[in-house]
Amino acid sequence: MTPDVRSPVLIGLFGLGALPFLTALPVAALALIRGHRRLGLVALAVAAAALPTGLPEAAAPVGAPRAARSGPTLRVLSWNLYFGNTDAAAIERVVVEADADIVVLQEVSGANLPLLRRSPALAAYAHSFVSAVPSAFGSGIWSRLPLEGPEEIDVEGLPMTRAVVRTPAGPVRLVNVHALSPVAPGGPAMWTRQLRRLGEEAARPGPPVLLAGDFNATWNHAPFRRLLEVGLDDAAAALGQPWSPTWRAGGRLPPVLRIDHVLYGPGLVATFHSTGPSAGSDHRSILVDVSLTPAEP
């Protein structure tokens, strides 16, 4: 497991987990082909040693209880759509194809908000709450189910949105997350405080909690692992999909970091997880089904 660090460079490097060390694999192959047995074995050992600590979510418990899989299900689409993304048709496709009960978007901005307001797919959601700000930290919640008390909250200096979703199986507390990048100027301290504050929010007494969005963190970051320790599970890891990178998408190279997550507390269980297209964003969207345990009468 990686330790706490304050250097943006080290935070970024640790976020990659085992990936830098896996470059030892081609070195090992080349060395063995050319007869350099000792160098090849050393390179293989480096790659093998990195895996247990370089992808810690691979060791997370996998699978949902059979009873949970038969319970009422809530489908959630979470997507950092990028504050400058104005590809209305692509955004529309992502929302339509997801067919989610709840849509949470990050980086809702002055550039894309007019498109979102004109979106037929989002207009089909009877309940919504949007907090658009000039920076990249606007966000919005669209729901087929009633929202209670939707609001913008300050999380260590940056806005996020939250609401209680009224489902047939009972209320669910939803937090739409967008943490500051730890490699931004002044980022490490604020990012650490934000993840701690989100842990406090999740640990509050109340209905089951669901945190979805861009945490700008992987399991290789100690502050993120501490967030999980308050009693949260990660949908991708719980379903045996630790290698589901979401960033940086849309470029020539495939994404390598999973910084977008759907986390959930007791009373909820993930039964499905997938990554979707980036569609003009630098993040892939994520689609998650969570099963709810009906409240006792």
C-alpha positions, -999 to 999 in steps of 0.1 A, spaced: 0 0 0 12 35 -8 18 59 20 6 95 25 25 119 4 23 157 -2 42 160 -34 19 164 -65 45 144 -85 45 115 -61 7 116 -58 4 113 -95 30 85 -97 14 65 -69 -19 69 -86 -5 47 -114 0 19 -90 17 -11 -106 18 4 -141 53 19 -140 66 -14 -126 49 -34 -153 73 -19 -179 97 -44 -164 78 -71 -183 91 -62 -218 126 -58 -203 123 -93 -189 112 -108 -221 139 -91 -241 166 -101 -216 155 -137 -216 153 -139 -254 189 -126 -256 201 -150 -230 205 -126 -201 188 -149 -176 197 -131 -144 185 -97 -157 153 -113 -170 145 -129 -137 152 -97 -118 128 -78 -141 101 -104 -137 105 -102 -99 101 -64 -100 69 -67 -120 55 -95 -98 63 -77 -65 44 -46 -77 11 -64 -84 -1 -70 -48 4 -34 -37 0 -18 -71 -36 -29 -76 -50 -32 -41 -87 -32 -52 -80 -66 -68 -80 -81 -33 -114 -66 -24 -142 -90 -16 -161 -99 -48 -198 -107 -54 -232 -96 -42 -253 -118 -19 -280 -138 -38 -308 -120 -18 -294 -86 -27 -295 -94 -64 -332 -100 -63 -340 -67 -45 -351 -34 -60 -324 -19 -83 -313 16 -88 -293 24 -120 -269 53 -117 -250 71 -145 -220 91 -133 -200 112 -157 -175 141 -156 -185 155 -190 -157 181 -191 -165 218 -186 -158 226 -223 -177 197 -238 -203 211 -262 -210 179 -283 -247 179 -276 -254 148 -298 -227 128 -280 -239 138 -245 -275 129 -256 -263 94 -267 -246 87 -235 -277 96 -214 -301 77 -237 -281 46 -239 -275 45 -201 -313 46 -194 -304 53 -158 -328 61 -129 -304 87 -117 -278 108 -137 -251 127 -119 -229 149 -140 -197 168 -130 -182 198 -146 -215 214 -155 -205 248 -168 -217 279 -186 -205 262 -218 -225 230 -216 -254 240 -193 -275 254 -222 -271 221 -240 -281 202 -209 -312 224 -205 -322 216 -242 -315 179 -239 -347 158 -246 -331 129 -227 -325 149 -195 -359 166 -199 -375 132 -195 -363 132 -159 -390 146 -137 -367 157 -109 -334 176 -111 -311 200 -93 -282 218 -110 -254 239 -95 -235 256 -124 -205 277 -115 -181 295 -138 -153 271 -130 -151 233 -137 -169 225 -104 -206 228 -113 -226 196 -111 -261 183 -115 -285 155 -105 -313 143 -127 -337 116 -113 -368 97 -123 -375 93 -86 -384 122 -62 -355 142 -47 -358 155 -12 -337 185 -1 -315 188 -31 -287 213 -24 -253 226 -31 -228 219 -3 -194 233 4 -168 206 7 -136 223 19 -139 252 -4 -155 237 -35 -192 230 -43 -208 196 -47 -244 186 -48 -264 161 -28 -300 150 -23 -321 122 -8 -336 100 -34 -370 86 -25 -371 50 -38 -399 24 -34 -375 5 -11 -368 36 11 -346 68 10 -311 68 -3 -286 97 4 -268 107 -28 -237 128 -30 -224 140 -64 -186 141 -60 -160 162 -77 -128 165 -57 -99 188 -66 -71 172 -85 -42 165 -61 -17 176 -87 -32 211 -91 -15 240 -73 -23 237 -37 -41 205 -45 -27 179 -21 -39 195 11 -74 204 -1 -79 170 -18 -70 152 14 -94 174 34 -122 168 8 -119 131 9 -119 132 48 -150 154 47 -167 130 23 -160 102 47 -176 122 75 -206 128 53 -209 91 45 -206 81 82 -235 104 93 -265 85 107 -293 82 82 -305 63 51 -280 43 30 -255 65 13 -243 66 -23 -213 87 -34 -208 89 -72 -184 110 -93 -149 121 -99 -128 116 -68 -95 123 -86 -81 94 -66 -74 57 -70 -71 29 -45 -34 35 -45 -39 68 -27 -40 66 11 -67 93 16 -91 74 -7 -85 41 12 -93 59 44 -126 71 28 -135 35 21 -127 26 57 -158 44 70 -179 15 57 -180 21 19 -176 -4 -9 -164 4 -44 -188 -9 -71 -161 -18 -96 -138 -35 -71 -167 -54 -55 -178 -68 -89 -142 -79 -97 -135 -51 -122 -105 -33 -106 -90 -26 -140 -118 -3 -154 -98 30 -161 -118 61 -167 -91 88 -172 -75 102 -194 -100 93 -221 -105 107 -256 -68 109 -266 -45 87 -286 -37 65 -257 -63 46 -236 -71 57 -201 -50 43 -173 -64 56 -141 -97 48 -124 -105 80 -106 -143 79 -111 -161 57 -87 -195 48 -73 -192 41 -36 -220 28 -14 -226 20 23 -246 -6 42 -281 -12 28 -269 -11 -8 -251 -36 -29 -236 -32 -64 -249 -58 -89 -235 -42 -122 -207 -19 -132 -195 -8 -166 -175 20 -182 -190 39 -211 -178 63 -238 -160 96 -232 -181 113 -259 -161 146 -260 -149 144 -224 -116 133 -209 -134 109 -186 -153 78 -194 -188 76 -180 -196 48 -155 -229 30 -151 -237 11 -119 -267 -8 -106 -272 -10 -69 -297 -32 -52 -316 -19 -22 -327 -39 8 -363 -29 16 -368 -14 50 -384 -36 77 -421 -28 82 
